[in-house]
Each structure stands twice: as C-alpha cells, then as structure tokens.
Amino acid sequence: MSLPAAIECGDALIVFEGPRRIRHRTPEPLDLWPDAREAEDVRARIEHGRPILVILGGPQAEATLLSERFAEAPPALARFAHAIARELAPLPVPALDWLPHDLRDHGLRFLRASVSHARRTPALLRPALSLDDRAAAWPHVRFAHLSGTGATAHELSPVVAYAFADLTPPRLTR
C-alpha cells in the first residue's frame, strides 16, 4: 500500500510531489494522483484562495515498480514508463504537472534553485526543509523542498501554520 500523495492539515492541503503520487495498490490498477475529482478540488482550492503546501523531494522523482504493473496502467501514465529488459522498471513522475502552467513554472524554478543551493552547501549545514518566498500572484500556494527522507503530518503542522500565518482567510462565495 502506498502513502497518500495529499493530506489535509487544518484548512491546508499538503501535497507530496514525487513517487507518492503513484498509486500502486494491488489489485487496483496503477494510477497517478490527482484523479479528475482530486484535480477539480485542487483547482477550486487555488481559485478560492485556500492554502496548499507542496512538498518537493528532488529534481528527478521516480518510483521503481514491477514491469507487470504497467500492463494495467492508464495510457497517460504508461507513456512515462521506460522499457527495460529486467523485471523492475523506473517510472518517472512528471513534476507538478497537475498545477496551472504559471504556478508550475514558479514551483519548478524554486525546486531548481533549492536543489542547486543544497548541492553547494555541506550536508550538516542544509536545512531539513526549505520554504519558497511567497508569490504575489498565489500567496496561498507555497512550495517547500524536503532534503531529508520524509516528514509526518505532525511535523508539518507547524510548517503549515508558519507558511500561511499572515494569509487572510478566504471569502466564502455563494
């Protein structure tokens, strides 16, 4: 069973970009987060100014799966699979492809800068989590680069509170 790609933390949605987006629970078909309903929820959150924290792991996210799992994958996911002669095949996860184009570009720029900074910094001096500067156009969507192995919802709760502390609560539309 795979860990969820997205979790709720208060009013915020935390999305774990990378291999966690691949749903590979047997016997269910291989799938990639978000599905149509989840994508609509993300769009609605962005439009209504509800907070989203995207946790980025690295520049090349991929998961290794048994090649037999690709037989039942949807075509959109299967095209990312590399054909190799062994039983295990790497499956690259397209970074931030579920976000609107401009927001995706902002996240990818932050990831490149964060990874570059981490490579130049000795391991002991690297922060466990780097948080982007708030974008004026999307103050309710933040990106964080996790340089460690993972983080729990309990550990991320204060990060969400910090990242969105000065965010005005969204107005409810009728």
Summary of the structure (lengths in Angstrom):
residues: 174
radius of gyration: 16.9
end to end distance: 38.9
largest distance: 55.6
contacts: 456
relative contact order: 0.18
helix: 34%
strand: 21%
